[in-house]
Amino acid sequence: MIMTYPLFIVTGISGSGKSATSLELQKIMVDFNVFDMDLIVNNDDYQTACDNWLKVAY
């Protein structure tokens, strides 16, 4: 049987606390992987970064 897990995506405008929220999620959701989009965006290419995260997630 294939195990599946939910995918939670935190969104918001710049400066709204997404990165701070992800740091707190890492502390309380220790059995899950928490990723910060800021770590993989190159040259403001957010579409490619989103596509890559979805490949990792699924």
Backbone bond lengths (Angstrom), bond angles and torsions (degrees), N, CA, C in turn:
res aa  C-N    CA-C-N  psi(-1)  N-CA   C-N-CA  omega(-1)  CA-C   N-CA-C  phi
1 M - - - 1.443 - - 1.531 109.09 -
2 I 1.319 116.56 135.67 1.454 121.80 179.36 1.525 109.01 -85.40
3 M 1.326 115.06 127.84 1.463 120.15 177.63 1.525 108.98 -82.56
4 T 1.297 116.99 133.57 1.457 120.81 174.91 1.517 109.08 -124.38
5 Y 1.290 114.99 150.29 1.455 121.76 -179.56 1.523 108.65 -129.72
6 P 1.301 117.17 154.95 1.465 118.77 178.00 1.523 110.96 -70.22
7 L 1.302 115.47 154.15 1.462 122.11 174.94 1.523 107.26 -111.85
8 F 1.317 116.40 118.50 1.462 121.81 176.98 1.519 108.14 -105.26
9 I 1.313 116.83 131.14 1.460 121.86 178.70 1.523 108.00 -120.73
10 V 1.328 115.42 124.03 1.461 121.19 178.29 1.525 107.36 -97.65
11 T 1.324 116.45 122.02 1.463 120.50 -179.30 1.519 110.13 -123.34
12 G 1.306 115.62 162.83 1.457 120.62 176.62 1.516 110.49 164.82
13 I 1.306 115.15 169.55 1.458 119.97 -179.76 1.526 110.10 -71.90
14 S 1.315 115.07 164.19 1.455 121.55 179.24 1.524 109.98 -57.15
15 G 1.326 115.54 131.83 1.458 120.77 178.20 1.515 115.19 83.78
16 S 1.334 117.13 7.64 1.470 119.64 -176.82 1.526 113.64 -84.43
17 G 1.347 117.39 -7.77 1.462 119.75 176.55 1.515 115.29 105.68
18 K 1.323 117.63 18.57 1.469 120.49 -179.71 1.525 111.69 -62.56
19 S 1.318 117.28 -45.86 1.467 120.37 -179.71 1.520 111.11 -66.15
20 A 1.328 116.76 -41.30 1.470 120.19 177.50 1.519 110.43 -63.39
21 T 1.317 116.69 -39.12 1.464 120.93 178.12 1.519 110.67 -64.39
22 S 1.332 116.88 -41.02 1.468 118.98 -179.68 1.524 111.24 -64.74
23 L 1.321 117.28 -35.02 1.471 120.08 176.64 1.524 111.11 -63.96
24 E 1.315 116.98 -40.43 1.467 120.56 177.90 1.527 110.94 -69.09
25 L 1.326 117.20 -38.16 1.465 120.31 178.06 1.524 111.29 -61.53
26 Q 1.342 116.55 -38.05 1.465 120.12 177.82 1.521 111.06 -59.33
27 K 1.312 116.92 -34.66 1.465 121.04 -178.68 1.528 112.41 -72.18
28 I 1.331 117.19 -37.75 1.464 119.56 -174.20 1.525 113.89 -98.14
29 M 1.324 117.42 -16.72 1.469 120.87 -179.28 1.530 108.83 -114.49
30 V 1.315 115.71 62.19 1.466 121.06 -171.66 1.526 113.35 -67.15
31 D 1.313 118.68 -19.37 1.461 121.23 179.46 1.524 112.73 -88.86
32 F 1.317 117.13 2.46 1.460 121.73 -177.39 1.518 110.31 -122.12
33 N 1.321 116.18 157.43 1.454 121.55 173.92 1.519 108.62 -89.47
34 V 1.312 116.12 132.60 1.459 121.94 177.08 1.521 107.07 -119.46
35 F 1.332 116.24 125.75 1.461 121.51 -177.44 1.521 110.03 -118.34
36 D 1.304 116.07 147.08 1.460 122.53 177.32 1.522 108.08 -109.81
37 M 1.308 116.90 122.38 1.461 122.41 -177.93 1.522 112.20 -57.15
38 D 1.331 116.88 -32.37 1.459 120.41 -178.18 1.530 112.34 -58.97
39 L 1.321 117.21 -21.02 1.464 120.38 -176.90 1.520 113.51 -75.63
40 I 1.339 118.38 -20.18 1.466 118.83 -173.87 1.522 114.83 -122.17
41 V 1.320 118.73 2.01 1.468 120.38 179.90 1.522 108.83 -79.38
42 N 1.328 115.95 123.89 1.460 121.75 177.39 1.522 109.61 -114.42
43 N 1.307 117.00 131.42 1.467 122.42 176.12 1.519 112.64 53.38
44 D 1.312 117.41 38.04 1.473 123.02 179.79 1.519 113.30 57.67
45 D 1.333 118.01 26.11 1.472 122.34 178.99 1.531 108.70 -91.51
46 Y 1.323 115.12 77.56 1.460 120.76 -175.93 1.524 112.76 -70.33
47 Q 1.337 118.03 -30.14 1.463 119.73 -179.98 1.523 110.83 -64.22
48 T 1.327 117.54 -45.82 1.463 120.62 178.12 1.522 110.45 -64.30
49 A 1.321 117.04 -39.65 1.464 120.41 178.30 1.525 110.51 -61.92
50 C 1.329 117.57 -43.57 1.474 120.86 177.58 1.517 110.74 -61.63
51 D 1.317 116.44 -45.10 1.463 120.42 179.21 1.525 110.99 -59.41
52 N 1.329 116.65 -42.10 1.467 120.38 -179.80 1.520 111.82 -66.49
53 W 1.329 118.58 -40.60 1.464 120.64 178.21 1.516 110.97 -62.67
54 L 1.324 116.69 -40.04 1.464 118.94 179.43 1.524 111.19 -66.46
55 K 1.333 117.63 -34.03 1.469 120.29 175.44 1.530 110.35 -63.80
56 V 1.322 116.75 -40.31 1.466 120.93 178.40 1.522 110.26 -66.17
57 A 1.329 116.55 -42.77 1.463 121.10 -176.36 1.517 112.24 -68.04
58 Y 1.303 117.01 -35.80 1.456 120.19 -176.47 1.490 110.67 -121.31
